[in-house]
Amino acid sequence: MENPPSSPQEPSPKKPKMSTTTSDDEDCITAAAADGGPAKPRYKRRKIAILFAYCGVGYQGMQKNPGAKTIEGDLEEALYQSGAVPEHDRGLPKRFDWARSARTDKGVSAVGQVVSGRFYVDPPGLIDRLNSNLPPQFRIFGFKRVTASFSAKKFCDRRRYVYLIPVFALDPSSHRDRETVLASLGSGNELVKCLECSERGRKVEGIMGKRSFESRSVVQPGISSNNGTALSSREGNGTFLSHSEINNEIMVCADNRNANSNILQCESVSVQSEISSNGEGALVSTEENGTPLSHTEANVESMVSSENGNANSNLVQNESVIEEREVGGELDGCGNRQVEAAKGSGFSYGEKERERFNRILKCYEGTHNFHNFTTRIKAEDPSARRYIISFEANTTVTIDGIDFVKCEVVGQSFMLHQIRKMIGVAVAIMRNCAPESLIGTALQKDVNINVPTAPEVGLYLDECFFTSYNQKWKDTHEEVSMKAYEEEAEEFKMNHIYSHIAATEHKEGVVALWLHSLNYRNYPDLRVISNDGKTDLNGAKDVDMAE
């Protein structure tokens, strides 16, 4: 009697390729030594995606650049030292199919960065070997086995960046420039001068665009446009101070410096005038770091040192004094007087401020031409068109006594300085330095304007998403995401990135000093721009009155 035919069985699903460091028998090939000794294991390369984080301080960005210290440079060397890259491929990333998901700028950090390539993952312990060969500001979380065609750059659907902006940066009355403070006198809504910041702010590369402005923490006089001699200082109403008036004010400052516990009062209340159009000046002395000083700057430093009467205590730099006061918890941001003014203004990131800031950021959402928010890309270039999925600022975090607003932006991809310039314009609008219509104008293809660039220290790459890839290969490969490393990533972010952002603001006041540059002298394009590209003076007057 014949047996009934058996029903066909469905084939068992393929086993997902896991991120194991053990080799299968078919993949581990043993080759006998030439002298007949014991077999030596030989491993095959695996296509993997490495997920890691880093603090960008001290690095010239992510992308490898000859002669510069970069994230990729240190990571590639660590891969070689850990045995993931052979000797003949050292320094040749194309040979192991190297790709990155995001290219962060100088000083920008990352929590969820992803790179891919073909590496030797055996023997076990690759992650530990990588972390041991990298500085503490790196953290390799793990790796995922991916398909042979996977590319961290091409398969990344979207990126999420976070910018931490101090709450005081959104207060229109804090850290204003000298001209605005003088203009507010007698208006009934007077602004308080920031005593601990230099009036122009420290020059940070990239902040001023193509313009070049020098900044000092001591007196900087007006410079002649022809012979380069120091002339005089100008008041906000256009009148000039004579040399004797400047010297008298400096001497009063020096006397107050002795009688007062505020050791920085002299630099703060001393006159700092405008620089001439061509930036020439008579330079006769230099600081310890080689930066030239003008006649007046050199005289102020020597005068303050002699008035102190202590040969061992020369002019104390701003950073060290701020550090001492921060230990006692007396300063927030730039100085005690400024904190009191901020409290007196009653500004806080409440519901009204949150709604306005989110309304401003929402103007960036969608597909636009961002040629004014980057460098070296023309409006006609197709790469200038970028798609912003979301941009919001709904939460605040407190780090070392400073309140920050967490600005989260999600987009397909971003250009050089794009996010920092978007934040710069948004902050200028919140501080009433520019109208909300400026964003729509800057996004026009036929308009070319210069917009401010926020400091890089508050920006970090939060996560890269591979949604389409994970959906397509979910049955055969592991998901490429940060879900398995959320706790470890959060710990690294708090200990290295957040702490660095707060410490930098405490020590150097980067954001506070940058706020002093948000004025029409440095950025004339912040005024209302009409459709034909000309300045609308009537609209500019409305902005001035709003201040």
Summary of the structure (lengths in Angstrom):
residues: 547
radius of gyration: 28.6
end to end distance: 100.4
largest distance: 124.2
contacts: 1633
relative contact order: 0.15
helix: 33%
strand: 18%
